[in-house]
Amino acid sequence: MESTKFSLLFFYVIFLAILPTLKANIGHFDHVWHRRMKEAREAAKKAYKPNPMKVTAEFNAQVTRYIKYLYILISFLFFSACNR
């Protein structure tokens, strides 16, 4: 008997939680999502690079520059700490 009451209560809670989503009127927001889809496609077209080797070379150059910068910074901090 207790499990039946619990099951019935559980069903009513789930039903009442789902009911507002059925009447969400998502159609009113359809134009917003359509505009966002167009913006996303345009951004993807602008970001697309047809030459993957060039993209990889640019990425590697930036990583190399950053590693050199870190090396110089760390060595400066280490040597300045040793000379104190």
PDB file as gemmi writes it, atoms N, CA and C in Angstrom:
CRYST1    1.000    1.000    1.000  90.00  90.00  90.00 P 1                      
ATOM      1  N   MET A   1       0.826  -1.191   0.000  1.00  0.00           N  
ATOM      2  CA  MET A   1       0.000   0.000   0.000  1.00  0.00           C  
ATOM      3  C   MET A   1       0.867   1.250   0.000  1.00  0.00           C  
ATOM      4  N   GLU A   2       1.926   1.219   0.805  1.00  0.00           N  
ATOM      5  CA  GLU A   2       2.820   2.374   0.880  1.00  0.00           C  
ATOM      6  C   GLU A   2       3.532   2.608  -0.443  1.00  0.00           C  
ATOM      7  N   SER A   3       3.954   1.527  -1.096  1.00  0.00           N  
ATOM      8  CA  SER A   3       4.655   1.690  -2.371  1.00  0.00           C  
ATOM      9  C   SER A   3       3.715   2.229  -3.447  1.00  0.00           C  
ATOM     10  N   THR A   4       2.445   1.869  -3.365  1.00  0.00           N  
ATOM     11  CA  THR A   4       1.467   2.375  -4.329  1.00  0.00           C  
ATOM     12  C   THR A   4       1.267   3.869  -4.135  1.00  0.00           C  
ATOM     13  N   LYS A   5       1.194   4.316  -2.902  1.00  0.00           N  
ATOM     14  CA  LYS A   5       1.037   5.746  -2.617  1.00  0.00           C  
ATOM     15  C   LYS A   5       2.272   6.514  -3.088  1.00  0.00           C  
ATOM     16  N   PHE A   6       3.425   5.924  -2.809  1.00  0.00           N  
ATOM     17  CA  PHE A   6       4.668   6.571  -3.234  1.00  0.00           C  
ATOM     18  C   PHE A   6       4.745   6.643  -4.758  1.00  0.00           C  
ATOM     19  N   SER A   7       4.381   5.570  -5.437  1.00  0.00           N  
ATOM     20  CA  SER A   7       4.411   5.549  -6.902  1.00  0.00           C  
ATOM     21  C   SER A   7       3.439   6.567  -7.475  1.00  0.00           C  
ATOM     22  N   LEU A   8       2.274   6.660  -6.900  1.00  0.00           N  
ATOM     23  CA  LEU A   8       1.285   7.621  -7.366  1.00  0.00           C  
ATOM     24  C   LEU A   8       1.766   9.050  -7.133  1.00  0.00           C  
ATOM     25  N   LEU A   9       2.353   9.303  -5.975  1.00  0.00           N  
ATOM     26  CA  LEU A   9       2.897  10.630  -5.688  1.00  0.00           C  
ATOM     27  C   LEU A   9       4.030  10.962  -6.650  1.00  0.00           C  
ATOM     28  N   PHE A  10       4.898   9.998  -6.889  1.00  0.00           N  
ATOM     29  CA  PHE A  10       6.004  10.185  -7.812  1.00  0.00           C  
ATOM     30  C   PHE A  10       5.488  10.517  -9.220  1.00  0.00           C  
ATOM     31  N   PHE A  11       4.461   9.795  -9.666  1.00  0.00           N  
ATOM     32  CA  PHE A  11       3.871  10.045 -10.972  1.00  0.00           C  
ATOM     33  C   PHE A  11       3.318  11.462 -11.053  1.00  0.00           C  
ATOM     34  N   TYR A  12       2.592  11.909 -10.034  1.00  0.00           N  
ATOM     35  CA  TYR A  12       2.013  13.249 -10.047  1.00  0.00           C  
ATOM     36  C   TYR A  12       3.097  14.335 -10.060  1.00  0.00           C  
ATOM     37  N   VAL A  13       4.162  14.130  -9.308  1.00  0.00           N  
ATOM     38  CA  VAL A  13       5.245  15.110  -9.287  1.00  0.00           C  
ATOM     39  C   VAL A  13       5.906  15.204 -10.660  1.00  0.00           C  
ATOM     40  N   ILE A  14       6.192  14.073 -11.261  1.00  0.00           N  
ATOM     41  CA  ILE A  14       6.799  14.062 -12.593  1.00  0.00           C  
ATOM     42  C   ILE A  14       5.856  14.689 -13.617  1.00  0.00           C  
ATOM     43  N   PHE A  15       4.577  14.347 -13.530  1.00  0.00           N  
ATOM     44  CA  PHE A  15       3.600  14.896 -14.458  1.00  0.00           C  
ATOM     45  C   PHE A  15       3.504  16.409 -14.329  1.00  0.00           C  
ATOM     46  N   LEU A  16       3.482  16.903 -13.107  1.00  0.00           N  
ATOM     47  CA  LEU A  16       3.395  18.343 -12.894  1.00  0.00           C  
ATOM     48  C   LEU A  16       4.687  19.062 -13.295  1.00  0.00           C  
ATOM     49  N   ALA A  17       5.803  18.365 -13.249  1.00  0.00           N  
ATOM     50  CA  ALA A  17       7.066  18.961 -13.673  1.00  0.00           C  
ATOM     51  C   ALA A  17       7.151  19.030 -15.197  1.00  0.00           C  
ATOM     52  N   ILE A  18       6.579  18.054 -15.883  1.00  0.00           N  
ATOM     53  CA  ILE A  18       6.638  18.002 -17.343  1.00  0.00           C  
ATOM     54  C   ILE A  18       5.582  18.896 -17.981  1.00  0.00           C  
ATOM     55  N   LEU A  19       4.475  19.081 -17.348  1.00  0.00           N  
ATOM     56  CA  LEU A  19       3.363  19.834 -17.919  1.00  0.00           C  
ATOM     57  C   LEU A  19       3.738  21.242 -18.394  1.00  0.00           C  
ATOM     58  N   PRO A  20       4.502  22.040 -17.639  1.00  0.00           N  
ATOM     59  CA  PRO A  20       4.856  23.378 -18.146  1.00  0.00           C  
ATOM     60  C   PRO A  20       5.727  23.351 -19.400  1.00  0.00           C  
ATOM     61  N   THR A  21       6.528  22.322 -19.567  1.00  0.00           N  
ATOM     62  CA  THR A  21       7.384  22.260 -20.753  1.00  0.00           C  
ATOM     63  C   THR A  21       6.574  21.985 -22.007  1.00  0.00           C  
ATOM     64  N   LEU A  22       5.412  21.351 -21.863  1.00  0.00           N  
ATOM     65  CA  LEU A  22       4.577  21.092 -23.025  1.00  0.00           C  
ATOM     66  C   LEU A  22       3.944  22.375 -23.550  1.00  0.00           C  
ATOM     67  N   LYS A  23       3.781  23.336 -22.683  1.00  0.00           N  
ATOM     68  CA  LYS A  23       3.182  24.608 -23.071  1.00  0.00           C  
ATOM     69  C   LYS A  23       4.236  25.720 -23.080  1.00  0.00           C  
ATOM     70  N   ALA A  24       5.443  25.421 -23.466  1.00  0.00           N  
ATOM     71  CA  ALA A  24       6.541  26.380 -23.381  1.00  0.00           C  
ATOM     72  C   ALA A  24       6.512  27.417 -24.496  1.00  0.00           C  
ATOM     73  N   ASN A  25       5.713  27.224 -25.524  1.00  0.00           N  
ATOM     74  CA  ASN A  25       5.632  28.150 -26.664  1.00  0.00           C  
ATOM     75  C   ASN A  25       7.018  28.423 -27.250  1.00  0.00           C  
ATOM     76  N   ILE A  26       7.719  27.371 -27.534  1.00  0.00           N  
ATOM     77  CA  ILE A  26       9.071  27.513 -28.059  1.00  0.00           C  
ATOM     78  C   ILE A  26       9.054  28.100 -29.461  1.00  0.00           C  
ATOM     79  N   GLY A  27       7.925  28.052 -30.135  1.00  0.00           N  
ATOM     80  CA  GLY A  27       7.819  28.626 -31.471  1.00  0.00           C  
ATOM     81  C   GLY A  27       8.079  30.119 -31.503  1.00  0.00           C  
ATOM     82  N   HIS A  28       7.850  30.790 -30.392  1.00  0.00           N  
ATOM     83  CA  HIS A  28       8.102  32.222 -30.333  1.00  0.00           C  
ATOM     84  C   HIS A  28       9.596  32.541 -30.396  1.00  0.00           C  
ATOM     85  N   PHE A  29      10.426  31.594 -30.009  1.00  0.00           N  
ATOM     86  CA  PHE A  29      11.869  31.800 -30.000  1.00  0.00           C  
ATOM     87  C   PHE A  29      12.543  31.233 -31.239  1.00  0.00           C  
ATOM     88  N   ASP A  30      11.761  30.724 -32.150  1.00  0.00           N  
ATOM     89  CA  ASP A  30      12.327  30.082 -33.330  1.00  0.00           C  
ATOM     90  C   ASP A  30      13.152  31.059 -34.165  1.00  0.00           C  
ATOM     91  N   HIS A  31      12.706  32.299 -34.292  1.00  0.00           N  
ATOM     92  CA  HIS A  31      13.461  33.270 -35.083  1.00  0.00           C  
ATOM     93  C   HIS A  31      14.806  33.599 -34.440  1.00  0.00           C  
ATOM     94  N   VAL A  32      14.854  33.544 -33.117  1.00  0.00           N  
ATOM     95  CA  VAL A  32      16.114  33.799 -32.410  1.00  0.00           C  
ATOM     96  C   VAL A  32      17.123  32.702 -32.731  1.00  0.00           C  
ATOM     97  N   TRP A  33      16.673  31.448 -32.678  1.00  0.00           N  
ATOM     98  CA  TRP A  33      17.582  30.334 -32.950  1.00  0.00           C  
ATOM     99  C   TRP A  33      17.993  30.314 -34.417  1.00  0.00           C  
ATOM    100  N   HIS A  34      17.094  30.720 -35.303  1.00  0.00           N  
ATOM    101  CA  HIS A  34      17.435  30.764 -36.718  1.00  0.00           C  
ATOM    102  C   HIS A  34      18.526  31.821 -36.970  1.00  0.00           C  
ATOM    103  N   ARG A  35      18.398  32.977 -36.328  1.00  0.00           N  
ATOM    104  CA  ARG A  35      19.413  34.028 -36.469  1.00  0.00           C  
ATOM    105  C   ARG A  35      20.746  33.570 -35.898  1.00  0.00           C  
ATOM    106  N   ARG A  36      20.701  32.901 -34.746  1.00  0.00           N  
ATOM    107  CA  ARG A  36      21.940  32.410 -34.142  1.00  0.00           C  
ATOM    108  C   ARG A  36      22.607  31.357 -35.024  1.00  0.00           C  
ATOM    109  N   MET A  37      21.793  30.532 -35.691  1.00  0.00           N  
ATOM    110  CA  MET A  37      22.343  29.519 -36.597  1.00  0.00           C  
ATOM    111  C   MET A  37      23.066  30.198 -37.756  1.00  0.00           C  
ATOM    112  N   LYS A  38      22.449  31.251 -38.314  1.00  0.00           N  
ATOM    113  CA  LYS A  38      23.092  31.973 -39.416  1.00  0.00           C  
ATOM    114  C   LYS A  38      24.396  32.624 -38.957  1.00  0.00           C  
ATOM    115  N   GLU A  39      24.393  33.217 -37.776  1.00  0.00           N  
ATOM    116  CA  GLU A  39      25.604  33.844 -37.253  1.00  0.00           C  
ATOM    117  C   GLU A  39      26.704  32.817 -37.025  1.00  0.00           C  
ATOM    118  N   ALA A  40      26.329  31.657 -36.523  1.00  0.00           N  
ATOM    119  CA  ALA A  40      27.320  30.608 -36.264  1.00  0.00           C  
ATOM    120  C   ALA A  40      27.921  30.090 -37.567  1.00  0.00           C  
ATOM    121  N   ARG A  41      27.089  29.915 -38.568  1.00  0.00           N  
ATOM    122  CA  ARG A  41      27.605  29.457 -39.862  1.00  0.00           C  
ATOM    123  C   ARG A  41      28.553  30.485 -40.477  1.00  0.00           C  
ATOM    124  N   GLU A  42      28.186  31.758 -40.374  1.00  0.00           N  
ATOM    125  CA  GLU A  42      29.037  32.816 -40.919  1.00  0.00           C  
ATOM    126  C   GLU A  42      30.379  32.865 -40.187  1.00  0.00           C  
ATOM    127  N   ALA A  43      30.342  32.724 -38.862  1.00  0.00           N  
ATOM    128  CA  ALA A  43      31.584  32.724 -38.083  1.00  0.00           C  
ATOM    129  C   ALA A  43      32.446  31.516 -38.448  1.00  0.00           C  
ATOM    130  N   ALA A  44      31.809  30.375 -38.668  1.00  0.00           N  
ATOM    131  CA  ALA A  44      32.567  29.173 -39.044  1.00  0.00           C  
ATOM    132  C   ALA A  44      33.210  29.348 -40.418  1.00  0.00           C  
ATOM    133  N   LYS A  45      32.487  29.990 -41.350  1.00  0.00           N  
ATOM    134  CA  LYS A  45      33.053  30.230 -42.676  1.00  0.00           C  
ATOM    135  C   LYS A  45      34.244  31.177 -42.605  1.00  0.00           C  
ATOM    136  N   LYS A  46      34.167  32.193 -41.749  1.00  0.00           N  
ATOM    137  CA  LYS A  46      35.271  33.144 -41.609  1.00  0.00           C  
ATOM    138  C   LYS A  46      36.486  32.490 -40.953  1.00  0.00           C  
ATOM    139  N   ALA A  47      36.241  31.571 -40.030  1.00  0.00           N  
ATOM    140  CA  ALA A  47      37.338  30.949 -39.293  1.00  0.00           C  
ATOM    141  C   ALA A  47      37.991  29.802 -40.058  1.00  0.00           C  
ATOM    142  N   TYR A  48      37.353  29.314 -41.097  1.00  0.00           N  
ATOM    143  CA  TYR A  48      37.874  28.168 -41.836  1.00  0.00           C  
ATOM    144  C   TYR A  48      39.145  28.536 -42.592  1.00  0.00           C  
ATOM    145  N   LYS A  49      40.159  27.722 -42.415  1.00  0.00           N  
ATOM    146  CA  LYS A  49      41.427  27.883 -43.147  1.00  0.00           C  
ATOM    147  C   LYS A  49      41.599  26.650 -44.034  1.00  0.00           C  
ATOM    148  N   PRO A  50      41.685  26.839 -45.349  1.00  0.00           N  
ATOM    149  CA  PRO A  50      41.732  25.680 -46.246  1.00  0.00           C  
ATOM    150  C   PRO A  50      43.073  24.944 -46.245  1.00  0.00           C  
ATOM    151  N   ASN A  51      44.132  25.567 -45.727  1.00  0.00           N  
ATOM    152  CA  ASN A  51      45.445  24.943 -45.762  1.00  0.00           C  
ATOM    153  C   ASN A  51      45.839  24.505 -44.341  1.00  0.00           C  
ATOM    154  N   PRO A  52      45.669  23.226 -44.001  1.00  0.00           N  
ATOM    155  CA  PRO A  52      45.973  22.787 -42.643  1.00  0.00           C  
ATOM    156  C   PRO A  52      47.468  22.837 -42.301  1.00  0.00           C  
ATOM    157  N   MET A  53      48.319  22.711 -43.307  1.00  0.00           N  
ATOM    158  CA  MET A  53      49.762  22.771 -43.034  1.00  0.00           C  
ATOM    159  C   MET A  53      50.169  24.171 -42.584  1.00  0.00           C  
ATOM    160  N   LYS A  54      49.568  25.198 -43.184  1.00  0.00           N  
ATOM    161  CA  LYS A  54      49.865  26.573 -42.802  1.00  0.00           C  
ATOM    162  C   LYS A  54      49.365  26.859 -41.386  1.00  0.00           C  
ATOM    163  N   VAL A  55      48.191  26.358 -41.070  1.00  0.00           N  
ATOM    164  CA  VAL A  55      47.634  26.548 -39.725  1.00  0.00           C  
ATOM    165  C   VAL A  55      48.538  25.881 -38.689  1.00  0.00           C  
ATOM    166  N   THR A  56      48.986  24.670 -38.998  1.00  0.00           N  
ATOM    167  CA  THR A  56      49.871  23.958 -38.082  1.00  0.00           C  
ATOM    168  C   THR A  56      51.193  24.684 -37.905  1.00  0.00           C  
ATOM    169  N   ALA A  57      51.740  25.202 -38.991  1.00  0.00           N  
ATOM    170  CA  ALA A  57      53.008  25.938 -38.918  1.00  0.00           C  
ATOM    171  C   ALA A  57      52.856  27.207 -38.074  1.00  0.00           C  
ATOM    172  N   GLU A  58      51.738  27.926 -38.244  1.00  0.00           N  
ATOM    173  CA  GLU A  58      51.501  29.131 -37.434  1.00  0.00           C  
ATOM    174  C   GLU A  58      51.362  28.783 -35.957  1.00  0.00           C  
ATOM    175  N   PHE A  59      50.649  27.696 -35.684  1.00  0.00           N  
ATOM    176  CA  PHE A  59      50.476  27.267 -34.297  1.00  0.00           C  
ATOM    177  C   PHE A  59      51.823  26.893 -33.684  1.00  0.00           C  
ATOM    178  N   ASN A  60      52.617  26.134 -34.412  1.00  0.00           N  
ATOM    179  CA  ASN A  60      53.929  25.732 -33.898  1.00  0.00           C  
ATOM    180  C   ASN A  60      54.835  26.943 -33.663  1.00  0.00           C  
ATOM    181  N   ALA A  61      54.762  27.931 -34.541  1.00  0.00           N  
ATOM    182  CA  ALA A  61      55.570  29.141 -34.366  1.00  0.00           C  
ATOM    183  C   ALA A  61      55.150  29.886 -33.098  1.00  0.00           C  
ATOM    184  N   GLN A  62      53.867  29.980 -32.853  1.00  0.00           N  
ATOM    185  CA  GLN A  62      53.397  30.658 -31.647  1.00  0.00           C  
ATOM    186  C   GLN A  62      53.804  29.905 -30.386  1.00  0.00           C  
ATOM    187  N   VAL A  63      53.724  28.585 -30.415  1.00  0.00           N  
ATOM    188  CA  VAL A  63      54.140  27.783 -29.256  1.00  0.00           C  
ATOM    189  C   VAL A  63      55.635  27.953 -29.010  1.00  0.00           C  
ATOM    190  N   THR A  64      56.419  27.930 -30.083  1.00  0.00           N  
ATOM    191  CA  THR A  64      57.866  28.103 -29.946  1.00  0.00           C  
ATOM    192  C   THR A  64      58.201  29.466 -29.350  1.00  0.00           C  
ATOM    193  N   ARG A  65      57.523  30.512 -29.840  1.00  0.00           N  
ATOM    194  CA  ARG A  65      57.730  31.859 -29.299  1.00  0.00           C  
ATOM    195  C   ARG A  65      57.393  31.917 -27.814  1.00  0.00           C  
ATOM    196  N   TYR A  66      56.307  31.300 -27.433  1.00  0.00           N  
ATOM    197  CA  TYR A  66      55.887  31.310 -26.036  1.00  0.00           C  
ATOM    198  C   TYR A  66      56.866  30.540 -25.154  1.00  0.00           C  
ATOM    199  N   ILE A  67      57.347  29.399 -25.632  1.00  0.00           N  
ATOM    200  CA  ILE A  67      58.305  28.609 -24.852  1.00  0.00           C  
ATOM    201  C   ILE A  67      59.614  29.381 -24.685  1.00  0.00           C  
ATOM    202  N   LYS A  68      60.061  30.058 -25.737  1.00  0.00           N  
ATOM    203  CA  LYS A  68      61.272  30.877 -25.615  1.00  0.00           C  
ATOM    204  C   LYS A  68      61.071  31.991 -24.598  1.00  0.00           C  
ATOM    205  N   TYR A  69      59.899  32.616 -24.636  1.00  0.00           N  
ATOM    206  CA  TYR A  69      59.586  33.674 -23.676  1.00  0.00           C  
ATOM    207  C   TYR A  69      59.622  33.128 -22.247  1.00  0.00           C  
ATOM    208  N   LEU A  70      59.017  31.973 -22.035  1.00  0.00           N  
ATOM    209  CA  LEU A  70      59.028  31.370 -20.696  1.00  0.00           C  
ATOM    210  C   LEU A  70      60.440  31.021 -20.263  1.00  0.00           C  
ATOM    211  N   TYR A  71      61.245  30.502 -21.181  1.00  0.00           N  
ATOM    212  CA  TYR A  71      62.621  30.154 -20.856  1.00  0.00           C  
ATOM    213  C   TYR A  71      63.403  31.395 -20.423  1.00  0.00           C  
ATOM    214  N   ILE A  72      63.245  32.479 -21.173  1.00  0.00           N  
ATOM    215  CA  ILE A  72      63.943  33.720 -20.818  1.00  0.00           C  
ATOM    216  C   ILE A  72      63.450  34.241 -19.477  1.00  0.00           C  
ATOM    217  N   LEU A  73      62.151  34.210 -19.259  1.00  0.00           N  
ATOM    218  CA  LEU A  73      61.578  34.702 -18.010  1.00  0.00           C  
ATOM    219  C   LEU A  73      62.037  33.873 -16.824  1.00  0.00           C  
ATOM    220  N   ILE A  74      62.006  32.571 -16.956  1.00  0.00           N  
ATOM    221  CA  ILE A  74      62.415  31.705 -15.843  1.00  0.00           C  
ATOM    222  C   ILE A  74      63.902  31.855 -15.563  1.00  0.00           C  
ATOM    223  N   SER A  75      64.707  31.902 -16.617  1.00  0.00           N  
ATOM    224  CA  SER A  75      66.144  32.048 -16.387  1.00  0.00           C  
ATOM    225  C   SER A  75      66.458  33.417 -15.773  1.00  0.00           C  
ATOM    226  N   PHE A  76      65.748  34.460 -16.160  1.00  0.00           N  
ATOM    227  CA  PHE A  76      65.944  35.781 -15.553  1.00  0.00           C  
ATOM    228  C   PHE A  76      65.582  35.747 -14.070  1.00  0.00           C  
ATOM    229  N   LEU A  77      64.426  35.123 -13.759  1.00  0.00           N  
ATOM    230  CA  LEU A  77      64.015  35.054 -12.362  1.00  0.00           C  
ATOM    231  C   LEU A  77      64.964  34.190 -11.542  1.00  0.00           C  
ATOM    232  N   PHE A  78      65.451  33.104 -12.140  1.00  0.00           N  
ATOM    233  CA  PHE A  78      66.373  32.236 -11.409  1.00  0.00           C  
ATOM    234  C   PHE A  78      67.695  32.935 -11.148  1.00  0.00           C  
ATOM    235  N   PHE A  79      68.251  33.581 -12.177  1.00  0.00           N  
ATOM    236  CA  PHE A  79      69.550  34.233 -11.996  1.00  0.00           C  
ATOM    237  C   PHE A  79      69.447  35.469 -11.119  1.00  0.00           C  
ATOM    238  N   SER A  80      68.345  36.169 -11.173  1.00  0.00           N  
ATOM    239  CA  SER A  80      68.195  37.330 -10.295  1.00  0.00           C  
ATOM    240  C   SER A  80      68.018  36.883  -8.853  1.00  0.00           C  
ATOM    241  N   ALA A  81      67.416  35.723  -8.642  1.00  0.00           N  
ATOM    242  CA  ALA A  81      67.271  35.209  -7.274  1.00  0.00           C  
ATOM    243  C   ALA A  81      68.620  34.695  -6.743  1.00  0.00           C  
ATOM    244  N   CYS A  82      69.436  34.142  -7.638  1.00  0.00           N  
ATOM    245  CA  CYS A  82      70.757  33.644  -7.204  1.00  0.00           C  
ATOM    246  C   CYS A  82      71.728  34.781  -6.903  1.00  0.00           C  
ATOM    247  N   ASN A  83      71.574  35.917  -7.523  1.00  0.00           N  
ATOM    248  CA  ASN A  83      72.495  37.032  -7.331  1.00  0.00           C  
ATOM    249  C   ASN A  83      72.137  37.920  -6.142  1.00  0.00           C  
ATOM    250  N   ARG A  84      71.166  37.605  -5.410  1.00  0.00           N  
ATOM    251  CA  ARG A  84      70.770  38.415  -4.244  1.00  0.00           C  
ATOM    252  C   ARG A  84      71.633  38.151  -3.061  1.00  0.00           C  
TER     253      ARG A  84                                                      
END                                                                             
